[in-house]
Amino acid sequence: MNPLEVIGHKRDGREHPPDEIRFLITGYLRSEIPDYQMAAWLMAVCIRGMTAAETLALTQAMVASGEVLDLSAIPGIKVDKHSTGGVGDKVTLVAAPLAAACGVKVPKLSGRALAHTGGTLDKLESVPGLTVDLEPERFIRQVRDVGIAVAAQSPLMVPADKLLYALRDVTATVPSVPLIASSVMSKKIAAGADAIVLDVKFGRGAFMPDVASAEELAAEMVELGEGAGRRTVALVTAMDNPLGRTVGNALEVQEALDALAGKGDAELLEVCLRVTREMCRLAGVATDPEKVLRSGAGRETFERMLAAQGGRLERGLPVAPVQVAVKAEAGGHVESVDALEIGLAALELGAGRIRKEDRVDPAAGLVIEAPVGAQVRAGDPLAVVHARSHEVADRVTGRIRNAWRLSDREVRRPPHILARVDKNGVSAGG
């Protein structure tokens, strides 16, 4: 077997047997196959696609490229949760501890900010003293004792994905459903949970442009999870408007704490409760998440998790020294808030990274004062910018103001959960 032969098979639209895919992945990981040949294969995949069997074989080969976390020391069914990324998406910070408070064991490996979308690890690290770098023994012990741990993935897990993603990023081969699905699910499978709930987002603030492409990706990931022996369910959710009322690391942690106390944006709570119910269902837990939320047990579990990871909430979350209101220039009803523009504004404020080496400003971000459906008058605040200086705040006020679209007519907030996908197919409307 040689790389040219295997690349030619995909170029010509033939289906790879599993041994060809293993040959490519192991050869690339050992530097026996150069970047230019792997890039040619990735482009062939983008153009020709992959069958379900090929995508599963690719996922399994990437899982086998590194360590797999052994969670057998944790009793019960372990449930992981993953989001494909969005603006103001703090669902993990609410749904995961709420599920743990219901009795679900939640071992969660998360990532950092990617482009204009926020990262769970960056949000958690805004809590003074908190660490996301947990050794496997500490991670497992915390899940047993607290019910939940959220940590960074070990660099020894799925190293093939890291190499492949870096190559895809510079060869215009990122937007391929089989490549995206295998990248996400290889990491989820290597993380060791028995079951997985996926939140697949689409729209202006997400990486999938529309509901149809999000459903396609969700179905592919569910099939991969089930094929690897993990019970998997996906929800397809809208990300045209930011989720919740805050964008930015410390601001989103505070909003999550408020939501777990039952105070918060109705749409955010709806999504978090739905995700939690799916996690409970997969774990075989019959507890009602809404009752647990009202009891305050979800917030208590979140605070215990933060403390177990060194977090010192009593020291207070970081607060930006400058807070500037962005005001409406005209009156009307808020028809939409462009999630992409808001995400890019938060990025410019320092809530994410423009370059890999950039440091995140934990206090930076914005608070939405006029969500979709609200009525505003000229001079009313649309949002409050949280920045390290007036100069930085001034740079984004125009972009933020232009993100709001107003209508003369009353506006209803659109549905947020559009579909549910499991091994039996897609259910419209969730």
Stockholm file with secondary structure:
# STOCKHOLM 1.0

chainA/1-430         MNPLEVIGHKRDGREHPPDEIRFLITGYLRSEIPDYQMAAWLMAVCIRGMTAAETLALTQAMVASGEVLDLSAIPGIKVDKHSTGGVGDKVTLVAAPLAAACGVKVPKLSGRALAHTGGTLDKLESVPGLTVDLEPERFIRQVRDVGIAVAAQSPLMVPADKLLYALRDVTATVPSVPLIASSVMSKKIAAGADAIVLDVKFGRGAFMPDVASAEELAAEMVELGEGAGRRTVALVTAMDNPLGRTVGNALEVQEALDALAGKGDAELLEVCLRVTREMCRLAGVATDPEKVLRSGAGRETFERMLAAQGGRLERGLPVAPVQVAVKAEAGGHVESVDALEIGLAALELGAGRIRKEDRVDPAAGLVIEAPVGAQVRAGDPLAVVHARSHEVADRVTGRIRNAWRLSDREVRRPPHILARVDKNGVSAGG
#=GR chainA/1-430 SS CCHHHHHHHHHTTCCCCHHHHHHHHHHHHTTSSCHHHHHHHHHHHHHHCCCHHHHHHHHHHHHTTSCCCCCTTSCSCBEEEEECCCSSCCHHHHHHHHHHHHTCBEEEEECCCBTTBCCHHHHHTTSTTCCCCCCHHHHHHHHHHHSEEEEECCTTSSHHHHHHHHHHHTTTCCCCHHHHHHHHHHHHHHTTCSEEEEEEEESTTSSBCSHHHHHHHHHHHHHHHHHTTCEEEEEEEECSSCSSSEESHHHHHHHHHHHHTTCSCHHHHHHHHHHHHHHHHHHTCCCCHHHHHHHTHHHHHHHHHHHHTTCCGGGCCCCCSEEEEEECSSCEEEEEECHHHHHHHHHHHTSSCSSTTCCCCTTCEEEESSCTTCEECTTCEEEEEEESSHHHHHHHHHHHHHHEEEESSCCCCCCSEEEEEETTEEEETC
#=GC SS_cons         CCHHHHHHHHHTTCCCCHHHHHHHHHHHHTTSSCHHHHHHHHHHHHHHCCCHHHHHHHHHHHHTTSCCCCCTTSCSCBEEEEECCCSSCCHHHHHHHHHHHHTCBEEEEECCCBTTBCCHHHHHTTSTTCCCCCCHHHHHHHHHHHSEEEEECCTTSSHHHHHHHHHHHTTTCCCCHHHHHHHHHHHHHHTTCSEEEEEEEESTTSSBCSHHHHHHHHHHHHHHHHHTTCEEEEEEEECSSCSSSEESHHHHHHHHHHHHTTCSCHHHHHHHHHHHHHHHHHHTCCCCHHHHHHHTHHHHHHHHHHHHTTCCGGGCCCCCSEEEEEECSSCEEEEEECHHHHHHHHHHHTSSCSSTTCCCCTTCEEEESSCTTCEECTTCEEEEEEESSHHHHHHHHHHHHHHEEEESSCCCCCCSEEEEEETTEEEETC
//
